Amino acid sequence: MITRTPILAIVFALITLVLASSSRGAIVATGSIVPTGPSGEDTTIDRWYFEVLTPGTITMDIDSWEHDVTAPVGDRWTDLNGDGEAYFFDSVLVLFSDDGDLTPDDYLYSNDDVLPVQGDSVASADAYLSKTLAAGSYVVAVAACCMIASEYSQETYPDSFNFLRSTNGSTVSYTAARGDYELTFTGDLSVVGVPEPSTLTLAALGLLSLGITRRRRQRA
């Protein structure tokens, strides 16, 4: 009989938390958009898979932009996630139906900017979607603007551009998009998948490997 060690119990709990979050309220997910490609000129596109359990309004709200244009010059950086870094991006949300083979034909809705700002956002550059959806499977792409919406079905954003600002909000430069985000889902839904590779999933698999190694050593 196989007995789970405490480490394995933690691993299974983490995997369950990551791969199947269900709520009639809010589900908060976090991720990062990072440069990729041979010279770092491209950027990643995250995909969040979810199931709508009953027909109704589903809301997806991004918080990433950390430059509050309403604040005094020199004091506009707002460290929303507390990481001490002023990296953020002009986000876009692109919703697709999920038939198991994501293509441009699966495109449903998208949003780049929204006014008035929503949630904890400090700028209209944060994307926001609120739509009435039928029960079923969906995937929402999180990325930097500004491709044609249906093109966000691909794995990366080629030759992306975006804004970086210093921590006081005074310096602006253009570069490949990079930054953390928080994505809040609201409605009767279940988030059944996360961007790959997921940091939490990789951590869980690392702990799983460690637990297996320790068990083998104990048997030896």
N, C-alpha and C positions, 0 to 999 in steps of 0.2 A: 504493500500500500504506500502511495506517495503522500507525504505530509508536507504541507506548505510551510516554509520558513516565514518569519515576520517580513523579510524583505520581499518575498514573492507575494505576500498578501498586499503589501503596499503597491507593488507593480500592477497587480490585477485591478486594484482600486483606481490607479492612475489611468490605465488603459480604458476602463469602463467610463471614467469621467470624460476622457478626451473623445472617445468614439461614439458616445451616445448621451447627449444632453437633451433633456426634454422638459418643456415648460409651457405653461399658459401665460407666463409673465415675460420676464426679460432673461435672455441668455447673452452673456458678454464674452466675446472671443477676442483674443489679441494676436497680432502677427507683425511681420516686418516685410517691407519691400526693400530689396537689396540689389546693387549692381551685379551684373553677370556678363557673360560673353568674353571673348578673347582679350578685349581691352577695357572691359567694364562699361561699355557704352550701352548695353542693354539692361533691362531690369526685369525682375521676376513678376509674375502674376499669381496671386494666391487664389485658390478656389475653395469655397466653403459649401459643402453639400448638406442639404437639409430636406426634411419631409414635412409638408403641411398636413396636419392631422385632421383638421376640419376646415371647410371653406370659410374664408374670412380675410380680414385685413392683416397683412404681414408687413412689419416695418423693419428696415435695416438702416442703421445710423452710424456713420463713420466719424471718429474723432482722430485727427492727425495733425492738422494745421496748428502750429504753435506761435503764430505771429498775430497778435491782437491789434488790428489797425485802429481801434478806437482808443487805445492807450497812448500816453505821451511818447513822443519820439525818444528813443534811448531806453525805454522801459516796456517794449512791446512783446518781448519774448515771454511766453507763458508755458512753463514746463508741465504740460498736462499729465505726462506719465511718470514724472519724477526721476528721469534717468540722467539729468544733467546735460543732455545733448540737444542741440538745436537743429536736429535733422527731421524734416517733415516733408510731406509731398502733397501736391494738388490731387486729391483722390477722385476716383471714379468707381461707381458700383454698376456692374452689368449683370443682369439676371437672365439665366437661361433655363429652359426645361431640361431635365436630366433623363435622357433615354439610354444612358450607358455609353454613348459615343458623342462627345461634345463637338459640335460643328457650328459654323455661323448660322445655319438654318434653325438652330435651337434658341436663337436670341428672342427675348421677350421685351425687357425694359432696361433703361439705363438712366443714370443721373451723374452729372459732374458737379455743378454748383447749385446751391439752394438758398433762397431768401424767403422768410427770415431764417437765421441760423437755428439749428436744432440741438437739443441736448446740451452737452458741455462744450460744444464747438464755439470758437472765438472768431470764426471767419466763414464766409459763404463758400470758401473753397472746399470745405468738407462735404462729401456726397451724402445723399439721403434718398431713400426709396420707401414709399408706402403704397402698397398695391393690394387689391382684393384678388386672392389667388384660390384656385380650386385645390382640393386635396390632391397630393401627389408629390413627386420628386423634383427638386430644383437644385441649381448650383448658382452661386453668386460669385463673380470674379471681383477681386479687389486689386486695384492697380493705380498707376499714375495716369493722368490724362495725357494725350488727347488723340487717340486713334479713333477710327470708325468703330462704333460700338460692337458690331458683330465680330470684329477682329480680335476681341479679347477672349475668344475661344482658344487662341493659341497659347503656347507654353510661356513665352516671354514677350516683352515689349521691345522691339528692335529700335536702336538709336533713340532711346527716350531722352527727354530733357526735363528738367525741373528746377526748383528754386532751393537754394540753401542760404540760410541767414546766420549771422553770428548771434551769440546769446543775447546781445542787446538790441537785436533787430535792425541794426544800421547797415550791415554789409550784405549785399545781394550778389549771388553768383549763379551761373547756370551750369548744371551738370546732370549726369544720370540720376534718376530719382532714387531716393533712399529715405527710409524713415519707418518708425513704428506707427501702429494704429490700434485703435480699439473699435470693434464692430459689435453693436448691440442689436440683437434680434428681439422683436416683440411680436407675440401672437401665439396661437396654438400650433406649435411646431416642435420638431425634434431635429437637432443638429447631429447628423450621423457621420460626418467626415470632416477632416481638417486639412489644411495645406500640407503638402509633402515637400521636404521632410519636416515634420512637426517637431519643434524643440522638445516638447513634453513627451511625445511618443518616443523620440530617440533616447531621452533620459530614462524612460520606463524600460525600453529594450536594453539599455546599458545596465540598469539595475537587475533585470531578468538574467542577463548574462552573468553578472556578478553572483547572483543567487545560485545559479546552476553550477558555477565554478566552485563556490564554497561547498555545495552539497557533494560534488564529486570528490573534493579533498577530504571531507568528513568520512565518506565511504572508503577512501583509500587508507 
